């Protein structure tokens, strides 16, 4: 470092005296300036290490807290068994820091209304309304059967509601089918 400093001092000492008188002096001065510029550019070129793309993706550390629900546990969490007339019952759920379950089934409308009342749901179903903001399934395993109407849909004959009963939140959408049959999309969660 001290040799670089002495070069700078010599250059600045000569700078006030005009141009060197010989061609050799000009070449030496040009070589010194060129060497300094090379050193500065090398110092400025610090290589930033590239991210290690070979590193494996680590598993989600929170995944160990998630416990999938069996169909019986889904029913217990919802709060009542499905109506005896229910067909095509599909369920999925899990517990972690909070719990959520989803269910889909078909049943006659009067049986579904009695079922909802048994869960403590007193809010009326609003025609053309859905509590779901996405038709995407909350669980990958439910992709084949979870297709509820979405809030803002203008097509289809459906009704829906949201209500909190105790510590549980209920999202319900009924899609009218043939006769008095409805397809029920039910989501229950706590926080």
C-alpha positions in Angstrom: 0.0 0.0 0.0 2.9 2.4 0.8 4.3 1.8 -2.7 1.0 3.0 -4.2 1.1 6.0 -2.0 4.6 6.9 -3.0 3.6 6.6 -6.7 0.7 9.0 -6.1 3.1 11.4 -4.4 5.6 11.3 -7.2 2.8 11.8 -9.8 1.3 14.7 -7.9 4.8 16.3 -7.5 5.4 16.1 -11.2 1.9 17.3 -12.0 2.7 20.9 -11.1 5.8 21.1 -13.2 4.2 20.6 -16.6 4.8 17.7 -19.0 7.8 15.5 -18.6 10.5 16.5 -21.1 11.3 13.1 -22.4 9.3 10.5 -24.2 10.5 7.9 -21.6 9.0 10.1 -18.8 5.7 10.3 -20.6 5.6 6.5 -21.1 6.5 5.9 -17.4 3.8 8.3 -16.2 1.3 6.6 -18.6 2.3 3.2 -17.4 1.9 4.2 -13.7 -1.5 5.7 -14.4 -2.6 2.6 -16.3 -1.3 0.3 -13.4 -3.3 2.4 -10.9 -6.4 2.2 -12.9 -6.0 -1.6 -13.3 -5.6 -2.0 -9.5 -8.6 0.2 -8.8 -10.8 -1.8 -11.2 -9.6 -5.1 -9.8 -10.5 -3.8 -6.3 -13.9 -2.8 -7.5 -14.6 -6.2 -9.0 -15.7 -8.1 -5.9 -17.4 -11.3 -6.9 -20.7 -11.9 -5.2 -21.2 -15.6 -4.6 -24.1 -17.1 -6.5 -26.8 -18.7 -4.4 -26.3 -22.4 -3.9 -28.8 -23.9 -6.3 -27.9 -27.4 -5.2 -29.3 -26.9 -1.7 -32.4 -29.1 -1.2 -35.7 -27.5 -0.3 -36.2 -27.9 3.4 -39.5 -29.3 4.6 -42.0 -26.9 6.1 -41.1 -26.9 9.9 -44.8 -26.1 10.7 -46.0 -29.2 8.9 -45.3 -31.3 11.9 -48.0 -29.4 13.8 -50.7 -30.2 11.2 -52.9 -33.2 12.0 -55.3 -34.4 9.3 -58.8 -35.2 10.4 -60.6 -38.5 9.8 -64.2 -38.3 8.5 -65.4 -39.0 12.0 -63.3 -36.1 13.4 -64.6 -33.8 10.7 -68.2 -34.6 11.7 -67.3 -34.1 15.4 -65.7 -30.8 14.7 -68.7 -29.6 12.6 -70.9 -30.4 15.6 -73.5 -32.9 14.2 -73.7 -35.8 11.9 -74.8 -35.1 8.3 -78.6 -35.6 7.6 -79.5 -39.3 7.1 -80.6 -38.4 3.6 -77.2 -37.0 2.6 -75.5 -38.6 -0.3 -72.1 -38.1 -2.0 -70.5 -37.0 1.2 -66.9 -35.7 0.9 -64.9 -34.3 3.8 -61.5 -33.0 4.5 -60.0 -31.2 7.5 -57.0 -30.6 9.6 -55.9 -29.1 12.9 -52.9 -27.0 13.6 -52.8 -23.7 15.5 -56.4 -23.5 14.4 -58.7 -26.0 12.8 -60.7 -26.1 9.5 -62.9 -28.6 7.8 -64.8 -28.6 4.5 -67.6 -30.9 3.5 -69.8 -31.3 0.4 -72.9 -33.4 0.1 -76.3 -33.6 -1.5 -79.6 -33.7 0.4 -83.2 -32.5 0.2 -83.4 -28.8 1.1 -85.8 -29.2 4.1 -83.3 -31.8 5.6 -80.4 -29.3 5.1 -82.3 -26.5 6.8 -83.1 -28.7 9.8 -79.4 -29.8 9.9 -78.2 -26.2 9.8 -80.6 -25.2 12.6 -79.3 -28.1 14.7 -75.8 -26.6 14.3 -77.1 -23.4 15.9 -77.2 -21.5 12.6 -80.0 -19.0 12.6 -79.0 -16.6 9.8 -81.2 -16.9 6.7 -79.7 -18.1 3.5 -79.3 -15.1 1.1 -80.2 -15.9 -2.6 -77.4 -15.3 -5.0 -74.9 -14.8 -2.2 -71.8 -17.0 -1.4 -69.5 -16.7 1.6 -66.6 -18.1 -0.5 -64.3 -15.7 -2.3 -62.5 -18.5 -4.3 -63.6 -21.7 -5.9 -60.2 -23.1 -5.3 -60.0 -25.9 -2.8 -58.5 -25.2 0.6 -56.8 -28.6 0.4 -55.2 -30.2 -2.6 -57.0 -33.5 -1.8 -60.4 -31.7 -2.2 -59.7 -30.4 -5.8 -62.0 -33.0 -7.4 -65.1 -32.1 -5.4 -64.7 -28.6 -3.9 -66.2 -26.2 -6.4 -68.5 -23.8 -4.5 -70.1 -20.7 -6.0 -68.0 -17.7 -5.5 -69.0 -14.3 -4.1 -70.0 -12.0 -6.9 -71.1 -14.9 -9.2 -74.1 -13.8 -11.3 -74.9 -17.2 -12.8 -76.4 -20.2 -11.1 -79.1 -20.8 -8.6 -77.5 -20.7 -5.2 -77.7 -19.1 -1.7 -75.3 -18.7 1.1 -74.6 -17.5 4.6 -71.8 -16.9 7.1 -72.4 -17.1 10.9 -70.3 -17.5 14.0 -71.7 -19.9 16.5 -69.6 -19.9 19.7 -66.0 -20.3 18.8 -66.7 -21.7 15.3 -67.3 -19.9 12.0 -69.6 -21.4 9.5 -69.6 -20.7 5.7 -72.5 -22.4 3.9 -73.5 -22.3 0.2 -76.4 -24.3 -1.2 -76.6 -24.9 -4.9 -80.0 -25.9 -6.2 -80.2 -29.2 -8.1 -83.1 -31.2 -9.4 -86.3 -31.2 -7.4 -85.8 -30.1 -3.8 -82.2 -31.5 -3.8 -79.3 -29.1 -3.0 -75.6 -29.5 -3.1 -74.1 -28.2 0.2 -70.7 -26.6 0.5 -69.8 -26.3 4.2 -66.7 -24.8 5.7 -66.2 -24.7 9.5 -63.2 -23.2 11.2 -62.0 -21.7 14.5 -59.1 -19.3 15.2 
